[in-house]
Every structure is written in C-alpha cells, then in structure tokens.
Amino acid sequence: MRRSATLPKLTPEERKPVDPCARYLLNNAKYLKYDDYLKAGFSIATGVIEGDCRHLIKNRMDITGARWTMRGAEAV
C-alpha cells in the first residue's frame, strides 16, 4: 500500500489515508489470517453481520412465492 502511494508520487493530502491504514494492517497482521478462517468454515465479509445478512436475505428471496410484509421486513 505504501509503495503504491509512493510510486505515483501522491501528494501528502492524497496519501493521508494510506499510512494509517497500512500501519493498522501491519500492527494487526497476527489477527488477519483470513485463509485460516475460511478453511475453518468461518464467514468472511466486511463484518459478520453483513455476511450473515447476505445469507439470510438470499435464503428468504430464494423461496418461490415469498413476500415481504412491512412488519416482517422490519423484523429482519
């Protein structure tokens, strides 16, 4: 990430979000073993909630003839 920001000679303002992000990833590398998590069967998404919602909505929408009510949609 840092190299990708350095090679095109980004301005300090353009580069501003890159350095904290790269620092975060380096500092937390021991927790970012997504290949191991996927092998263990854990869902990987931008968050557990988003991944589970995707499956919930897909399962609900795949039912032939299914309809949403306002009350049911609010519950989801």
Phi, psi and omega in degrees: 000314181296320179296319179295335177275333183278315185302316179278008177056055177296149176289160177305324180291319179292327183276348187311315180283343186289311186298314177297323179294313179298319179297316179301312181297318178294318181292335184247018184303326182293341179263352188258054182258064186297328178298320177293319180295319178296318178298328180280354177091009178283146178278138180243124177208190177293348176184158181300320182298313181298318179295316180291322177298320179302315180292319180298311181296316180299313179300318181292318184285339180280352179282121180299129177079004181293144179228147176265138168255160179301319180295317179293321179294319178298322180296323180288000000 
